[in-house]
Amino acid sequence: MILVVNAGSSSIKVALFQTGPDGALTQHLAGQVSGIGGPLAHLDLGTDDKDIAAPDHDTALAAILSSLAAQGVALSNLTAAAHRVVHGGTTLVAPCRVTDDVIAGIEAATPLAPLHNPNNLAAIRALQSLAPDLAQYASFGTAFHATNPDVATTYAIPAEDRAMGIRRYGFHGLSYAWIVTQFGADLPKRLLALHLGSGASLCAIKNGRSVATSMGYSPLDGLTMGTRSGAIDGMAVLRMAEIHGPDEAARRLNKDSGLKGLGGANDMRLLLAADTDKANFAVDHFCYWAARHAGSAVVAMGGLDAVAFTGGIGENSAKIRDRIMAHLAFLGDVPVHVVKAQEERQIALDALTLGAV
Ligand code: ADP
């Protein structure tokens, strides 16, 4: 059985997959520990639902392993752990088995994702000490976009700044990889994929490979999101940093902007239900900018054969899908697909492909 681990700053989400004799993956159970580092953490996994003490990722993972054992899945039943790692930097551009070099690579990419990669590393290290013989794998949120051409990933900034790793990376790669997996042999040649959740991005997928994506150096860029601004002029960012200081400017752009900044709520369902001028403007902004960035992605692919929506909004809101597609009507009548996001399954599949059983 493969344990998929998604370690955030205060939570660790896990999903357990079993491989059948035909190699098919079945999700056995899923759950999480939330509130890590707080006064009281909470474990919700399978039939277990209880408060626990989890001051750090080590104790949270130990609690997950003992809960699994109590539910009949001993450590010895696990064949692998497969981690979602947010940023692979420039070197980790494909899923891989975790080695010392891979750990060093994740560490090297930490300045690019200071809020995320340390948690992923903490989970990898915790499992190394709790289960030294367990094979560990990593799938990277950025890796799917490693096929973008240089012209798409390069910011036109001085060479010394480019040498500091300031370039476009792109995110939501596991979600896009899953879309490609789902289409299988029926994958359209030029597919516009939109991941619309609380974070939102889109990706131009040509012949199964990402050729352009709307997120850039960080997941702030591109579409209007739940609480992130989406694309904004660098000078406007600097002005906000001047007014508020850099940390507060970053917080405002990441946490108080987007649908929340415009409409007062980051939840698309609330905005659609509210139907006030403010809420409607936020929804208009979301759809308009999704379509504006879609136009850019279509240019990167040299045309469009199909569109796929995924993520909480993309999967559930026909209204939003229709409104974005209405902006794109000039491109002709293209098939529209809805794909349920299953990043954990993609991560398990990656591990399986690399030899996990
Ligand atoms: P996350 O990125 O945190 O995983 P999700 O992919 O679950 O987020 O997406 C969350 C978003 O999906 C929220 O804005 C939520 O309002 C929206 N959403 C979920 N169901 C619907 C629905 N039926 N109609 C419109 N929006 C929806």
Boltz pocket constraint, residues with backbone or C-beta under 6 A from the ligand:
constraints:
  - pocket:
      binder: B
      contacts: [[A, 196], [A, 197], [A, 198], [A, 199], [A, 226], [A, 266], [A, 267], [A, 268], [A, 269], [A, 270], [A, 272], [A, 311], [A, 312], [A, 313], [A, 316], [A, 317]]
      max_distance: 6.0
